[in-house]
Amino acid sequence: MEDKLKALEEKYRNLESSFADPSLLADPSEYARRMKEYRSLEPLVIKYRALCRVRAELSDTRELYHLSEGDPDLREMASAEYRRLQGEEESLKRELTVLLLPRDPNDEKNVMVEIRAGTGGEEAALFAAVLYRMYTMYASSVGFRINVMSANETQLGGYREIVFMIEGDGAYSRFRFESGVHRVQRVPVTESQGRIQTSAATVAVLPEAEDVNIVIDPADIVFESCKSSGAGGQHINKTESAVRLTHKPSGIVIECDRERSQFKNKDTAMKMLRTKLYDIERTTRDQAIASERRSQVGSGDRSQRIRTYNYPQGRLTDHRIGLTLHSLDSILDGDISAIIDALIAADTAERLALGEANQE
C-alpha cells in the first residue's frame, strides 16, 4: 500500500504542476480530464499527507520518551501522546484502505432509472408513482437533474412504467443500490373495507452508456412511427411523432413519445437502447465475478426483493442489510440519504473483508 500511495502522491504533484503550463488552456478537454483526475486524487493525498505527518510526530514522541528517563511526568506525557498518535495512525490507515478500494468505473455517470408496476394491478401502478416522486425529490435535494424519457400512465395517476434519466456527477454511485423489487403494504385507495394489500414495483438503475461504449449497427434497428400510449388528456400526443424502436439482435423494443418532435424521440430512444445494451454487457461481465460476492447489496440483481414499505407501521425495511427505519413519511418525501449511506457502507465493508480474505 505504501508504494501505491507514494506513486499516487507523485502523480498528484505532477498534475498540480501541469496546470501552470499556459498551453494546457488551449486544450479544454485535456484540461478537464486532468482536473477531474486531480480532484479524484485529492481526498486520498490529503489523508496520506496527514498519515506522514502523524508518523513524523510518532518518531519525535518516541525520541522524547527515551530522553525523558529521569523525568516521570514528561515520560508519562510522552507515553500518552504516543498512544494517541498510534490511534490516529491506525484510523488514517483504515481510511486510506477504503479510499484505495477499486471504484466502479460507472460511479460518476448519469443513470437511467426504470420503474415498472409489478403484482398488484392499479395499486402497484400507484406505488410506482410514489417511488418516482421519492427519487425525484431526493435527486432535486442533492442537485441532480431529472429528464423523463417515457411514461405509461394510468387513469388514477399511477405508472405502468416510467423511464427517466438522472443527470449529475456521481448519480450512479448514489442510486446504484436501488435496483430490485420494492414491496409495499398499505390499504389501497380503492379498498372500501380497510384491508391491507401487498403490491410491488421493480426498479432498474442503469449507468448511461456513452457513444464509445456501445457500437450499434444501423441495419439492426427497425424504426416505426406510432401514437402516444398515455392515459389521455389535453396534452396527449395526437400526432405520430412517437417512435417505436426494435433492436433485432437483442429483441429490445423501446417506445418514446415525450417530445413533439419525432427526431428528438428517435434520439432519446437510441440513448435508451444504448444504455440497455451497455447494461447487458456489464451484467454479463459482472456475473463472472459474482461468486466472490455473497451479499446482494452490490449486485443490482433485479430479481431480488430488496425493500418493504409498510404504511400501517410507518416502517421501511431494507432486507439486504437488515436496516429498519420508522420514518416512512419523510423517506417517501425524498429523505433517503440514510438508506443510501448505509448501503454504501455495507458494500465497502464487504469489499474490505473480501480483500482481506484474498490476502490470507
NORBELSUL-V695547 format. One record per backbone hydrogen bond with DSSP energy under -1.0 kcal/mol. NH is the residue of the N-H (numbers start at 0). CO is the residue of the C=O. E is the energy in kcal/mol with one decimal. If there is no record, write none. Layout:
NH;CO;E
NH;CO;E
This chain:
4;0;-2.4
5;1;-2.3
6;2;-2.2
7;3;-2.2
8;4;-2.2
9;5;-2.2
10;6;-2.0
11;7;-2.2
12;8;-2.4
13;9;-2.2
14;10;-2.3
15;11;-2.3
16;12;-2.3
17;13;-1.9
19;16;-1.6
20;17;-1.6
23;20;-1.7
24;21;-1.1
25;22;-1.1
26;23;-1.7
30;26;-2.5
31;27;-2.6
32;28;-2.1
33;29;-2.5
34;30;-2.5
35;31;-2.3
36;32;-2.0
37;33;-2.8
38;34;-2.5
39;35;-1.8
40;36;-1.5
41;37;-1.2
44;40;-2.5
45;41;-2.5
46;42;-1.9
47;43;-2.4
48;44;-2.7
49;45;-1.8
50;46;-2.1
51;47;-2.4
52;48;-2.1
53;49;-2.3
54;50;-2.4
55;51;-1.9
56;52;-2.1
57;53;-2.3
58;54;-2.0
59;55;-2.1
60;56;-2.6
61;57;-2.5
62;58;-2.0
63;59;-2.3
64;60;-2.4
65;61;-1.8
66;62;-1.8
70;67;-1.9
74;70;-2.4
75;71;-2.4
76;72;-2.2
77;73;-2.5
78;74;-2.3
79;75;-2.4
80;76;-2.3
81;77;-2.2
82;78;-2.1
83;79;-2.1
84;80;-2.4
85;81;-2.1
86;82;-2.0
87;83;-2.0
88;84;-2.5
89;85;-2.4
90;86;-2.1
91;87;-2.4
92;88;-2.2
93;89;-2.0
94;90;-2.1
95;91;-2.3
96;92;-2.0
97;93;-1.9
98;94;-2.2
99;95;-1.7
100;97;-1.2
106;103;-2.2
108;105;-2.2
110;165;-2.3
111;205;-3.2
112;163;-3.3
113;203;-2.6
114;161;-2.7
115;201;-2.5
116;159;-2.0
117;199;-2.8
122;119;-1.3
124;120;-1.6
125;121;-2.3
126;122;-2.0
127;123;-2.0
128;124;-1.5
129;125;-1.6
130;126;-2.4
131;127;-2.2
132;128;-2.4
133;129;-2.4
134;130;-2.6
135;131;-2.4
136;132;-2.4
137;133;-2.1
138;134;-2.9
139;135;-2.3
140;136;-1.6
141;137;-1.2
142;139;-1.1
143;138;-2.8
144;166;-2.7
146;164;-2.2
148;162;-2.9
149;162;-1.9
151;160;-3.2
153;157;-2.1
156;153;-1.6
158;124;-2.3
159;151;-2.9
160;151;-1.0
161;114;-2.2
162;149;-3.1
163;112;-2.4
164;146;-3.0
165;110;-3.1
166;144;-2.8
170;167;-1.9
171;108;-2.0
172;106;-1.9
173;169;-1.3
174;170;-1.7
175;171;-1.9
177;174;-2.2
179;202;-2.5
180;303;-3.1
181;200;-3.2
182;306;-3.0
183;198;-2.6
184;308;-2.8
185;196;-2.0
190;187;-1.7
196;185;-3.1
198;183;-2.4
199;118;-2.2
200;181;-2.3
201;115;-2.6
202;179;-2.7
203;113;-2.4
205;111;-2.9
207;109;-2.8
212;209;-1.5
213;209;-1.1
219;216;-2.6
220;217;-1.6
221;245;-2.3
223;243;-2.2
225;241;-2.3
227;236;-1.1
235;232;-1.5
237;235;-1.0
242;255;-2.3
243;223;-3.0
244;253;-3.5
245;221;-2.3
246;251;-2.8
247;219;-2.5
250;246;-2.7
253;244;-2.7
255;242;-2.3
264;260;-2.1
265;261;-2.3
266;262;-2.2
267;263;-2.5
268;264;-2.5
269;265;-2.1
270;266;-1.8
271;267;-2.3
272;268;-2.4
273;269;-2.7
274;270;-2.0
275;271;-2.2
276;272;-2.7
277;273;-2.1
278;274;-2.0
279;275;-2.1
280;276;-2.2
281;277;-2.6
282;278;-2.8
283;279;-2.2
284;280;-1.9
285;281;-2.7
286;282;-2.0
287;284;-1.0
288;285;-1.4
291;288;-1.7
292;289;-1.8
303;300;-1.4
305;180;-2.1
306;180;-1.3
307;316;-2.4
308;182;-2.9
309;314;-3.1
310;184;-2.6
313;310;-1.0
314;309;-2.3
315;324;-2.8
316;307;-2.3
317;322;-3.0
318;305;-1.7
322;317;-1.5
324;315;-2.7
327;313;-1.4
330;326;-2.0
331;327;-2.7
333;330;-2.0
334;329;-2.3
335;333;-1.9
339;335;-2.3
340;336;-3.1
341;337;-1.9
342;338;-2.2
343;339;-2.4
344;340;-2.4
345;341;-2.2
346;342;-2.2
347;343;-2.4
348;344;-2.5
349;345;-2.1
350;346;-2.3
351;347;-2.3
352;348;-2.3
353;349;-2.5
354;350;-2.2
355;351;-2.3
356;352;-2.3
357;353;-2.0
358;354;-1.1
